Amino acid sequence: MSKSSMNKSGYCSTVIDTVSETRVGPGCTRRDLPANAGVRIWVVDIAPGAEWPRIDHHDEHGEEIFVVSGELIEGDRRYGPGQHLSYAPYSSHRPRSEIGVRLFGFNLLDRGE
């Protein structure tokens, strides 16, 4: 159960670490955050030495991520806090981290989702 509340101004505030996490694989968790229709937002934590359990394939909308803390490794490139990565439509990747990483991810959904 997460702590999330809509205020009188019409926006929602969420304490991220209170959102239930889903174990994606060894050392990898995801927390799905509340979002407006058509948008998916999540927080991923990858523990030190862990790798995403499978190749992540993107649809026609691609994916956007923002590294909050730690270090994300994609292939032989390293990305630290404050870096934004934009994955093209139909791209794929398999992120990992040697020191651990927390990132925010965003993608668009088809209207039917």
Backbone bond lengths (Angstrom), bond angles and torsions (degrees), N, CA, C in turn:
res aa  C-N    CA-C-N  psi(-1)  N-CA   C-N-CA  omega(-1)  CA-C   N-CA-C  phi
1 M - - - 1.445 - - 1.522 108.39 -
2 S 1.317 117.09 130.42 1.454 120.14 -179.30 1.522 110.40 -101.77
3 K 1.315 114.22 158.58 1.451 120.01 173.81 1.515 106.73 -96.21
4 S 1.320 115.29 105.57 1.449 121.84 -177.80 1.520 106.74 -141.05
5 S 1.323 116.74 136.34 1.458 117.96 -178.92 1.515 111.05 -145.53
6 M 1.332 115.46 141.43 1.457 121.73 176.58 1.528 107.01 -90.71
7 N 1.320 116.74 129.84 1.458 117.97 179.47 1.539 110.04 -97.38
8 K 1.306 116.55 178.50 1.468 121.61 -177.28 1.519 112.99 -65.53
9 S 1.315 118.02 -21.91 1.469 121.58 179.20 1.520 112.38 -81.16
10 G 1.348 117.51 -6.31 1.453 120.61 174.94 1.514 115.29 90.54
11 Y 1.306 117.74 23.45 1.457 118.52 173.02 1.517 109.57 -127.49
12 C 1.341 114.21 159.68 1.457 121.87 -174.53 1.527 109.30 -108.89
13 S 1.313 116.15 139.94 1.455 122.32 176.44 1.524 108.38 -117.53
14 T 1.329 117.35 132.22 1.456 121.70 -177.33 1.519 110.23 -127.97
15 V 1.316 116.99 134.06 1.463 122.33 172.52 1.532 105.13 -87.02
16 I 1.320 116.52 106.28 1.467 121.98 -169.75 1.520 113.33 -55.09
17 D 1.306 117.78 -45.52 1.463 119.87 -175.63 1.523 113.78 -71.20
18 T 1.357 117.90 -3.93 1.458 120.25 174.18 1.530 111.92 -94.39
19 V 1.332 117.47 -7.00 1.460 121.40 178.98 1.529 108.72 -77.12
20 S 1.313 116.76 133.54 1.467 120.94 179.52 1.522 109.99 -57.92
21 E 1.328 115.61 136.31 1.460 119.23 179.57 1.523 110.50 -99.90
22 T 1.324 114.28 151.44 1.458 122.64 175.84 1.517 107.48 -111.75
23 R 1.320 116.74 127.05 1.468 120.57 176.77 1.522 107.39 -77.65
24 V 1.323 116.30 117.18 1.457 122.17 -178.61 1.522 110.39 -88.99
25 G 1.313 116.26 -33.36 1.456 123.48 179.66 1.512 108.21 -175.73
26 P 1.322 118.09 -178.24 1.470 120.69 -179.93 1.533 111.30 -56.62
27 G 1.332 116.38 118.41 1.463 121.36 177.86 1.515 114.95 75.86
28 C 1.332 118.85 9.61 1.467 121.95 -177.76 1.525 110.40 -128.07
29 T 1.334 116.40 122.07 1.454 121.26 177.46 1.521 110.39 -127.72
30 R 1.347 114.70 157.07 1.467 121.51 177.99 1.520 108.59 -134.05
31 R 1.328 115.99 140.30 1.461 122.54 174.43 1.525 106.63 -121.40
32 D 1.320 117.52 118.62 1.464 121.92 178.56 1.519 108.93 -84.99
33 L 1.333 116.09 125.17 1.463 121.37 -176.90 1.521 111.24 -98.20
34 P 1.331 116.99 153.89 1.464 119.66 175.10 1.530 109.09 -62.26
35 A 1.333 116.41 142.67 1.465 120.69 -179.70 1.519 109.56 -153.05
36 N 1.310 115.92 164.37 1.458 121.62 176.15 1.517 110.15 -70.09
37 A 1.321 116.23 159.17 1.462 122.17 179.64 1.532 110.08 -54.28
38 G 1.321 115.65 136.28 1.460 120.79 176.89 1.513 115.06 89.75
39 V 1.333 117.45 -3.20 1.461 121.37 -179.16 1.526 108.76 -127.31
40 R 1.322 115.94 137.86 1.462 121.47 174.98 1.527 107.54 -116.74
41 I 1.323 116.15 129.15 1.469 122.02 179.93 1.520 107.95 -129.34
42 W 1.313 115.54 135.51 1.461 119.27 179.87 1.517 110.02 -147.71
43 V 1.333 115.00 162.85 1.460 122.62 174.88 1.525 106.33 -117.31
44 V 1.320 116.17 130.21 1.459 121.67 177.21 1.523 108.21 -114.89
45 D 1.329 115.31 135.97 1.458 121.96 171.66 1.521 107.16 -117.43
46 I 1.325 116.13 126.36 1.462 121.94 174.71 1.525 106.45 -116.06
47 A 1.312 116.03 121.17 1.465 121.98 -177.09 1.529 111.21 -70.38
48 P 1.338 117.63 159.58 1.463 120.16 176.85 1.532 110.92 -54.38
49 G 1.325 115.25 130.53 1.457 121.55 177.95 1.521 115.01 82.12
50 A 1.330 118.09 0.09 1.474 121.03 -177.75 1.527 111.55 -94.14
51 E 1.326 113.78 158.74 1.465 122.33 178.70 1.525 107.89 -133.26
52 W 1.325 117.20 144.55 1.465 120.99 176.20 1.521 107.30 -53.29
53 P 1.329 118.59 135.84 1.461 120.78 -169.43 1.530 116.05 -68.65
54 R 1.313 117.21 -12.01 1.475 120.32 -179.44 1.524 108.97 -155.44
55 I 1.304 116.56 167.43 1.463 120.73 175.42 1.518 108.18 -69.38
56 D 1.315 116.26 129.91 1.462 123.05 -179.56 1.527 108.19 -92.68
57 H 1.326 117.01 114.53 1.466 122.87 -179.25 1.528 109.17 -101.69
58 H 1.330 116.85 135.91 1.463 121.77 -178.15 1.524 111.68 -103.37
59 D 1.333 114.22 151.89 1.462 119.89 177.96 1.523 109.84 -88.92
60 E 1.326 116.47 -159.63 1.470 121.17 -176.51 1.524 113.37 -67.24
61 H 1.344 118.07 -10.24 1.461 120.68 -179.57 1.531 113.09 -95.52
62 G 1.323 117.75 -12.36 1.460 119.33 -176.81 1.521 111.09 68.09
63 E 1.320 115.99 -155.88 1.468 121.05 -177.96 1.515 108.77 -157.32
64 E 1.312 115.66 148.15 1.459 122.78 176.85 1.520 107.61 -122.28
65 I 1.328 117.29 136.78 1.461 119.82 173.16 1.524 110.61 -134.51
66 F 1.322 114.58 154.82 1.450 123.01 177.96 1.518 107.25 -131.44
67 V 1.328 116.83 122.33 1.472 121.96 -179.67 1.529 108.18 -79.94
68 V 1.321 115.57 119.53 1.463 121.60 -178.18 1.526 110.76 -89.42
69 S 1.332 116.56 -46.91 1.465 120.45 -179.28 1.523 109.20 -151.90
70 G 1.320 115.81 159.70 1.459 120.98 179.52 1.522 111.52 81.05
71 E 1.325 114.81 -149.58 1.466 119.80 -177.23 1.528 109.89 -145.36
72 L 1.325 115.36 129.27 1.454 123.20 177.12 1.520 108.28 -101.10
73 I 1.324 116.93 136.86 1.459 121.11 177.35 1.519 108.46 -116.99
74 E 1.328 115.54 126.71 1.463 123.68 175.82 1.522 106.12 -123.31
75 G 1.330 117.24 110.33 1.462 119.77 -175.64 1.514 108.92 63.61
76 D 1.330 116.84 -120.91 1.468 120.74 178.76 1.534 112.37 -106.44
77 R 1.340 117.46 11.26 1.469 122.08 -178.78 1.523 110.42 -104.65
78 R 1.318 115.40 143.27 1.466 122.51 -178.38 1.528 109.61 -117.51
79 Y 1.345 115.03 139.04 1.455 121.05 -177.03 1.518 108.97 -131.42
80 G 1.331 115.51 129.57 1.457 121.27 -176.75 1.510 113.36 -107.66
81 P 1.330 116.04 -174.13 1.460 121.95 -178.44 1.528 112.03 -53.40
82 G 1.320 114.62 137.18 1.463 120.50 178.21 1.511 113.82 90.70
83 Q 1.323 118.42 -4.48 1.464 119.92 -179.19 1.519 111.01 -92.61
84 H 1.321 114.46 140.30 1.469 122.98 178.79 1.518 107.89 -110.00
85 L 1.324 117.01 134.94 1.463 122.38 175.11 1.519 108.24 -119.97
86 S 1.317 115.60 135.41 1.458 121.51 178.85 1.522 107.68 -118.01
87 Y 1.336 116.09 115.37 1.462 121.53 -179.70 1.523 108.43 -93.94
88 A 1.298 116.82 128.84 1.464 122.85 -176.83 1.528 111.06 -67.20
89 P 1.324 116.73 156.91 1.466 119.70 172.92 1.531 110.45 -53.51
90 Y 1.313 115.31 139.26 1.467 124.52 177.32 1.532 113.69 66.04
91 S 1.324 117.42 15.16 1.465 120.14 176.09 1.522 109.31 -83.58
92 S 1.327 116.04 172.12 1.456 120.88 176.18 1.525 108.97 -147.05
93 H 1.323 114.84 158.03 1.468 120.17 -179.49 1.514 109.06 -163.35
94 R 1.329 115.54 168.46 1.471 121.52 177.06 1.530 108.16 -141.78
95 P 1.330 116.84 89.89 1.463 120.66 -175.88 1.529 113.06 -71.55
96 R 1.337 113.80 157.91 1.457 120.76 175.99 1.520 108.07 -151.62
97 S 1.325 115.69 175.00 1.454 120.32 177.43 1.517 109.63 -151.96
98 E 1.309 116.24 139.56 1.464 120.73 175.16 1.524 111.48 -90.43
99 I 1.344 116.96 -30.03 1.467 120.48 -176.70 1.525 112.65 -112.40
100 G 1.316 117.97 -2.33 1.454 123.13 -176.21 1.519 110.23 98.22
101 V 1.331 115.59 152.08 1.455 119.94 -179.93 1.527 109.79 -153.62
102 R 1.320 115.48 146.82 1.469 122.65 168.27 1.517 106.01 -121.83
103 L 1.334 114.97 130.89 1.456 120.04 179.49 1.514 110.77 -138.10
104 F 1.319 115.20 153.71 1.458 122.43 172.37 1.515 107.01 -101.48
105 G 1.325 117.35 138.31 1.453 121.61 177.20 1.515 110.22 -122.93
106 F 1.328 115.06 148.32 1.462 122.17 -178.72 1.519 108.82 -139.75
107 N 1.316 116.67 137.73 1.458 119.14 166.07 1.505 109.69 -153.73
108 L 1.319 114.25 159.96 1.456 121.57 179.78 1.517 108.66 -86.17
109 L 1.319 115.38 149.87 1.458 121.66 177.52 1.520 109.20 -112.56
110 D 1.314 115.86 153.17 1.456 118.97 171.19 1.512 107.54 -66.07
111 R 1.282 118.28 152.17 1.468 122.04 -176.55 1.523 112.96 -56.49
112 G 1.338 118.44 -26.18 1.440 121.76 -178.45 1.516 114.14 -78.87
113 E 1.337 118.40 -8.80 1.483 120.81 -175.94 1.506 111.40 -92.23
